[in-house]
């Protein structure tokens, strides 16, 4: 199976000569600004056809050029946090002529991948990983007696993550040669929040501190000599101690430099050249603009963090009149909260993605954005629930993995009614394996006392949210896909669903098809194909992953010759596995075929392409079912 790549954007005269990082080093200083301009042009043109993380990459063009100008990968290691800001790095490491394939099946991945290039030292699609991973690399280098450099590039939002702060606590005691670049643009996907964001803003905006640092730097530039450099350093230190007596990084044993202009290429190159000579862990604080060089991205940084195709002239995107599940969630929860003062909403730096921006606008006092801190978000929700509130915690399925311990130890063990709303439950398409929500059934279904459900359409989605809002006996979870399920209209008044009760949509005696959530429609299409063969086919909407409707399952396993389950999840420890366990415990030996994802990390690409590749189709289901119905 092949992918239809968009037509490549013609590379500029300088960018077209960059086939390896060494080519960046061979350029004249005067050519570097033109290289940066050509990179931006290529990004804007190419991503308009494929979509992708445009804003973050426009903001790190000069930084990435400077890194490759000074350091030498793959010997030196760059670890990006998050690696969606690695497109420029890809272009400078021999992949510029492939950038038009990014996030397309068989094309470049939207994140760094160790398997894609030797220059990709570490891959990550979740925030907060860079400092710990890079520190491990530095420790490995020290143990091996190496001399290469390790540079962690982390956005300011990553410093709200627990792992980042845990790494900071260990850096000074682990190595004496380590560089952290704090890329400060005041945004993650949405505007950064919290005390750390305010602290970084104070560092970059305090005019007196900035002026003293500039004067000290100018003094050193003009007059060489150890005594003068020492004096300038003392002036700088005095100003810092006067203005910021608790400079965060230096309390962690790291020397702090900055803030400096992250788009000043000569300054960045000179600074990195200096940092290479130091034998102490350092932090370089740079100020960048997310979306620099493209006005629509500057005007709307949240939208251009990551988006689909767009029109270059104005940045507009195709809109649809059908609300997505995320839209429906944001609107529904807000309406619930207007009627129930105990309903509160929590997100981990994703008000736009989860559409809780609707709640934030209309009920700001009961809306909480805790930053990129999923573990804290889960515990925070537990505290609210313990005091009688009804928290809805909206986090993507792939990010909810980070709060796994809290779900067991704090929610389920104490029976706290936190409502886990897992957006992007199922395949996440172009974002690839770091973002596919294919594991939440497996990590939730064995937890005692949890209720887990998935709707077959939008109307049932609202019914399930309504049911969660009124369930106070323990934690509940709902998984729902990116985008639209079926576009089903939603009735005026939602109804309560009976916990653990499936919906029998059609009766049958030969085959029972059990289609969970997003793949219920695939089960419907399979039913038509089987009926065309003269078979009697039952169709079941299970609704609940836990608890299962054991009565319905056992009834149809006794009644039919074969069952077939459908799920947008890995088969190992998934919904189909739960059905098999249910029948085994009842000593029913009716065969169960399963349609779902294999035991591997699924690549990036359009959902229909990937489903066809991995056998998630009605035709594949018919083939599996018919094996049990052929004459013996």
Buried (B, 14 or more C-beta within 10 A) or exposed (E): EEEEBBEBBEBBEBBEBBEBBEBBEEBEEEBBBBBBBBBBBBBBBBBBBBBBBBBBBBBBBBBBBBBBBBBEBBEBBBBBBBBBBBBBBBBBBBBBBBBBBBBBBEBBBBBBBEEBBEBBBBBBBBBBBBBBBBBBBBBEBBEEEBEBBBBBBBBBBBBBBBBBBEBBEBBBEBBEBBBBBBBBBBBBBBBBBBEBBEBBBEBBEBEEBBEBBEBBBEBBEEEEEEEEBEBBEEBBEEBBEEBBEEBBBBEBBBBBBBBBEBBBBEBBBBBBEEBBEBEEBBBBBBBBBBBBBBEBBBEBBBBBBBBEEBEEEEBEBEEEEBBBBBBBBBBBBBBBBEEEEBBBBBBBBBBBBBBBBBBBEBBEEBBBBBBBBBBBBBBBBBEBBEEEBBBBBBBBBBBBBBBBEBBBEBBBEBEBBBBBBBBBBBBBBBBBBBBBBBBBBBBBBEBEEBBBBBBBBBBBBBBBBBBBBEBEEBBBBBBBBBBBBBEBEBEEEBEEBEBBEBBBBBEBEBBBBBBBBBBBBBBBBBBEBBBEEEBBBBBBBBBBBBBBBBEBBBBBBEBBBBBBBBBBBBBEBBBBBBBBEBBEEEEBEBBBBBBBBEEEEBBBBBBEBBBBBBBBBBEBBBEBBBEBEEEE
